[in-house]
């Protein structure tokens, strides 16, 4: 069993789940997942999690960077070019400064309502399933952050802009907003994820590239240490005796000036598991194993 992260470059037309199935079949592995869904229309960085890296997804939180192309004058029911056209109108001359001003104002947005054609769950069901049935349900606004937003090019009815944002941000909704504020409607035509946290498109690998390599070559050249997913989680090294206790799910008495989640590493800086720090009501602190990962060829377990 191998463990790590592939900085994968997704092609257009595939769902994120399609990519996971591709990797599972190609590498002959079952424990494969992804970090951050990309719509079929989108291309670019899709971190693929392998082995116990799949169990770090809930702690991984990273900024995303996108390059979007917005098509002015067209409204669709999905907010992107793949949807049913609701209205289409000619695009009058628009001062570039007005477009730049609207795009820069995206940084003030603090909430978004997820589009119906999305993978968000409402009452236990994915929204896109209801969307395909022609149904619409009430969605609550979700907090987001947009750190950077700038126009890259304006060519006739197409506006390309770059956005750096938090997870959960829908770029097609930004295109829709741009069209609404211009009074002519708009939809997302093209989307490239340039980066997701430490993963950049310049260092990504495509499926065509993977197909030319052996499993060993992939592991040596492209498989990244699972720790890259959680650089924000403090690390604690344990002695051999303490590691033995940890692997058996036993809490460990240790003086540490940390709270909440910590990653447990061995002397070779390999991730052994995740723990939480707890006090006994006084000054004594305990390391409580929460996720114990593979050690050599042993199976991982979770408390």
C-alpha positions as CSV (number, residue, x, y, z in Angstrom):
1,X,0.0,0.0,0.0
2,X,1.3,3.5,-0.8
3,X,0.3,6.7,0.9
4,X,0.6,10.3,-0.3
5,X,-0.8,13.0,-2.5
6,X,-0.7,13.4,-6.3
7,X,-0.9,16.9,-7.6
8,X,-3.2,15.9,-10.5
9,X,-4.1,18.0,-13.5
10,X,-7.7,17.3,-14.3
11,X,-8.9,17.5,-17.9
12,X,-12.3,18.9,-19.0
13,X,-15.3,16.6,-19.2
14,X,-14.4,14.5,-16.2
15,X,-16.0,14.6,-12.8
16,X,-13.7,14.6,-9.8
17,X,-15.1,11.1,-9.0
18,X,-14.2,10.0,-12.6
19,X,-10.6,10.9,-11.8
20,X,-10.6,9.0,-8.5
21,X,-11.9,5.9,-10.4
22,X,-9.2,6.3,-13.0
23,X,-6.5,6.4,-10.4
24,X,-8.0,3.5,-8.5
25,X,-8.0,1.3,-11.6
26,X,-4.6,2.4,-12.9
27,X,-2.7,1.9,-9.6
28,X,-4.8,-1.0,-8.4
29,X,-5.7,0.7,-5.2
30,X,-9.0,1.1,-3.3
31,X,-8.2,3.9,-0.8
32,X,-8.2,6.9,-3.2
33,X,-10.0,10.2,-2.8
34,X,-9.7,13.9,-3.8
35,X,-9.5,17.2,-2.1
36,X,-11.9,19.9,-3.3
37,X,-14.4,19.1,-6.1
38,X,-13.9,20.3,-9.6
39,X,-16.9,20.5,-11.9
40,X,-16.6,18.6,-15.2
41,X,-16.2,21.9,-17.1
42,X,-13.2,22.8,-15.0
43,X,-9.6,21.8,-15.5
44,X,-6.4,22.1,-13.4
45,X,-5.3,21.2,-9.9
46,X,-7.2,18.3,-8.2
47,X,-5.2,16.9,-5.3
48,X,-5.6,13.1,-5.3
49,X,-5.3,11.5,-1.8
50,X,-4.0,8.0,-1.6
51,X,-3.9,5.6,1.4
52,X,-4.1,7.2,4.8
53,X,-3.9,10.7,3.1
54,X,-7.6,10.3,2.5
55,X,-8.1,10.6,6.2
56,X,-6.5,14.0,6.4
57,X,-9.0,15.7,4.2
58,X,-11.1,17.0,7.0
59,X,-8.1,18.8,8.5
60,X,-6.8,20.2,5.2
61,X,-7.9,23.7,4.5
62,X,-6.3,25.7,1.8
63,X,-6.8,28.7,-0.5
64,X,-7.7,28.1,-4.1
65,X,-6.6,30.1,-7.1
66,X,-8.6,30.2,-10.3
67,X,-8.5,31.7,-13.8
68,X,-12.0,32.1,-15.1
69,X,-13.4,33.1,-18.4
70,X,-16.8,34.7,-18.2
71,X,-19.1,34.9,-21.2
72,X,-21.2,38.1,-21.2
73,X,-24.7,38.3,-22.5
74,X,-25.8,34.7,-21.8
75,X,-27.7,33.4,-18.8
76,X,-28.0,29.7,-18.1
77,X,-29.8,27.7,-15.5
78,X,-26.5,26.2,-14.2
79,X,-24.6,29.5,-14.3
80,X,-22.1,28.0,-16.7
81,X,-22.0,27.3,-20.4
82,X,-23.0,23.7,-20.0
83,X,-26.5,24.6,-18.8
84,X,-29.7,25.4,-20.5
85,X,-29.7,29.0,-22.0
86,X,-32.3,31.1,-20.2
87,X,-31.7,34.3,-22.1
88,X,-29.3,35.7,-24.6
89,X,-28.7,39.4,-25.6
90,X,-26.2,41.5,-27.4
91,X,-23.3,43.0,-25.4
92,X,-23.1,46.7,-25.7
93,X,-19.8,48.5,-25.4
94,X,-18.8,48.5,-21.7
95,X,-15.9,50.6,-20.3
96,X,-13.2,48.3,-19.1
97,X,-12.9,50.3,-15.9
98,X,-16.5,49.3,-15.0
99,X,-15.7,45.6,-15.4
100,X,-12.5,46.0,-13.4
101,X,-14.3,47.8,-10.6
102,X,-17.0,45.0,-10.3
103,X,-14.4,42.2,-10.3
104,X,-12.3,44.0,-7.7
105,X,-15.4,44.4,-5.5
106,X,-15.6,40.6,-5.3
107,X,-13.2,40.9,-2.4
108,X,-16.0,42.4,-0.3
109,X,-18.2,39.3,-0.6
110,X,-18.4,37.3,2.6
111,X,-21.2,34.9,1.8
112,X,-22.5,32.9,-1.1
113,X,-25.7,30.9,-1.8
114,X,-24.6,27.6,-3.4
115,X,-26.0,27.2,-6.9
116,X,-28.6,24.4,-7.5
117,X,-26.2,22.7,-9.9
118,X,-23.6,21.9,-7.1
119,X,-22.5,19.0,-4.9
120,X,-23.6,20.7,-1.7
121,X,-25.9,18.5,0.4
122,X,-29.2,19.8,1.6
123,X,-31.3,17.5,3.8
124,X,-28.9,14.7,2.9
125,X,-29.2,15.0,-0.8
126,X,-26.8,16.6,-3.4
127,X,-28.3,19.7,-4.9
128,X,-27.4,18.7,-8.4
129,X,-29.8,15.7,-8.2
130,X,-32.7,18.0,-7.5
131,X,-31.5,20.4,-10.2
132,X,-31.6,17.6,-12.8
133,X,-35.2,16.9,-11.8
134,X,-36.1,20.6,-12.3
135,X,-36.5,21.2,-8.6
136,X,-35.3,24.1,-6.6
137,X,-34.8,24.2,-2.8
138,X,-34.0,26.9,-0.3
139,X,-30.2,27.1,0.3
140,X,-28.6,29.0,3.2
141,X,-25.7,31.4,2.5
142,X,-22.3,30.0,3.3
143,X,-19.3,32.0,4.5
144,X,-16.5,32.5,2.0
145,X,-13.5,34.7,1.6
146,X,-12.1,36.2,-1.6
147,X,-8.5,37.4,-1.0
148,X,-7.6,38.6,-4.5
149,X,-9.7,39.3,-7.6
150,X,-8.4,41.0,-10.8
151,X,-9.3,41.2,-14.5
152,X,-6.7,39.5,-16.7
153,X,-8.2,40.2,-20.2
154,X,-11.3,41.6,-21.8
155,X,-11.8,40.4,-25.4
156,X,-15.2,41.4,-26.9
157,X,-17.8,39.5,-24.8
158,X,-15.3,37.5,-22.8
159,X,-13.8,38.6,-19.5
160,X,-11.0,36.6,-17.9
161,X,-10.3,37.2,-14.3
162,X,-8.1,35.6,-11.6
163,X,-9.4,34.9,-8.1
164,X,-7.8,33.7,-4.9
165,X,-10.4,32.4,-2.5
166,X,-11.4,30.1,0.3
167,X,-12.8,26.6,-0.3
168,X,-16.5,26.6,-1.0
169,X,-16.4,29.6,-3.3
170,X,-18.4,29.1,-6.6
171,X,-16.7,31.0,-9.4
172,X,-19.7,30.6,-11.7
173,X,-21.7,32.5,-9.2
174,X,-19.2,35.3,-9.5
175,X,-19.7,35.3,-13.3
176,X,-23.4,35.5,-12.8
177,X,-23.0,38.4,-10.4
178,X,-20.8,40.2,-12.9
179,X,-23.5,39.9,-15.5
180,X,-26.2,41.0,-13.1
181,X,-24.2,44.1,-12.2
182,X,-23.6,44.9,-15.8
183,X,-27.3,44.4,-16.6
184,X,-26.8,41.9,-19.4
185,X,-26.3,38.5,-17.7
186,X,-23.3,36.2,-17.9
187,X,-22.1,32.7,-17.4
188,X,-18.9,30.8,-16.7
189,X,-17.4,29.5,-20.0
190,X,-14.0,28.2,-18.8
191,X,-12.4,27.6,-15.5
192,X,-8.8,26.6,-14.6
193,X,-7.8,25.9,-11.0
194,X,-4.2,27.2,-10.9
195,X,-3.5,26.3,-7.3
196,X,-5.0,24.6,-4.3
197,X,-2.9,25.3,-1.2
198,X,0.7,24.1,-1.8
199,X,-0.3,22.4,-5.1
200,X,0.4,24.4,-8.2
201,X,-0.5,23.6,-11.8
202,X,3.1,24.0,-12.9
203,X,4.1,21.0,-10.8
204,X,1.0,18.9,-11.6
205,X,0.8,15.6,-13.5
206,X,-1.9,14.6,-16.1
207,X,-3.3,11.1,-16.5
208,X,-1.6,10.8,-19.9
209,X,1.8,11.4,-18.2
210,X,1.0,8.8,-15.5
211,X,0.2,6.2,-18.1
212,X,3.8,6.3,-19.4
213,X,5.2,5.6,-15.9
214,X,5.6,2.6,-13.7
215,X,4.0,2.6,-10.2
216,X,7.5,2.9,-8.7
217,X,8.3,5.9,-10.9
218,X,5.0,7.6,-9.9
219,X,5.8,7.0,-6.3
220,X,9.3,8.3,-6.5
221,X,8.6,11.3,-8.8
222,X,5.1,12.5,-8.1
223,X,3.8,11.1,-4.8
224,X,4.0,13.8,-2.1
225,X,4.3,13.3,1.7
226,X,0.8,13.4,3.3
227,X,2.2,16.0,5.7
228,X,1.9,18.6,2.9
229,X,-1.9,18.6,3.5
230,X,-1.6,19.8,7.1
231,X,1.3,22.3,7.5
232,X,-0.8,24.2,9.9
233,X,-1.1,21.3,12.4
234,X,1.7,21.3,15.0
235,X,4.0,18.3,15.0
236,X,5.1,16.3,18.1
237,X,7.8,13.7,18.0
238,X,7.5,10.7,20.4
239,X,10.0,8.3,21.8
240,X,9.9,4.6,20.7
241,X,8.1,3.7,23.8
242,X,5.5,6.4,23.4
243,X,5.1,5.5,19.8
244,X,4.3,2.0,20.8
245,X,1.6,3.3,23.2
246,X,0.2,5.5,20.5
247,X,0.0,2.7,18.0
248,X,-2.1,0.8,20.4
249,X,-4.5,3.7,20.9
250,X,-3.3,4.4,24.5
251,X,-3.3,8.0,25.8
252,X,0.2,9.4,26.6
253,X,1.1,11.7,29.5
254,X,3.3,14.4,28.2
255,X,4.0,18.1,29.0
256,X,3.1,20.0,25.8
257,X,2.1,23.6,25.4
258,X,-0.4,22.9,22.6
259,X,-4.2,22.6,22.2
260,X,-6.5,20.8,19.8
261,X,-5.1,18.7,16.9
262,X,-1.4,17.7,16.6
263,X,0.3,15.4,14.1
264,X,2.5,12.6,15.6
265,X,5.7,11.9,13.7
266,X,8.6,9.4,14.3
267,X,12.3,10.0,14.3
268,X,12.3,9.8,10.5
269,X,9.7,12.6,10.3
270,X,7.1,10.1,9.0
271,X,3.5,10.8,10.0
272,X,2.2,8.1,12.4
273,X,-1.1,9.6,13.3
274,X,-3.2,12.4,14.6
275,X,-4.0,13.2,18.2
276,X,-5.8,15.8,20.3
277,X,-4.3,17.4,23.4
278,X,-6.4,17.2,26.6
279,X,-5.9,18.3,30.2
280,X,-7.0,16.4,33.3
281,X,-8.5,19.6,34.8
282,X,-5.2,20.6,36.3
283,X,-1.8,21.2,34.8
284,X,-1.2,17.7,33.3
285,X,-1.7,17.2,29.6
286,X,-2.4,14.1,27.7
287,X,-2.0,13.1,24.0
288,X,-5.2,11.3,23.0
289,X,-4.8,9.2,19.8
290,X,-7.5,9.9,17.3
291,X,-6.2,8.5,14.0
292,X,-3.4,5.9,13.9
293,X,-1.9,5.5,10.4
294,X,0.0,2.8,8.7
295,X,3.4,1.8,10.2
296,X,5.3,-0.2,7.7
297,X,2.7,-2.6,6.2
298,X,0.3,-2.6,9.1
299,X,-3.3,-1.4,8.6
300,X,-4.3,2.0,9.9
301,X,-7.0,2.3,12.6
302,X,-9.1,5.0,14.1
303,X,-10.4,5.6,17.5
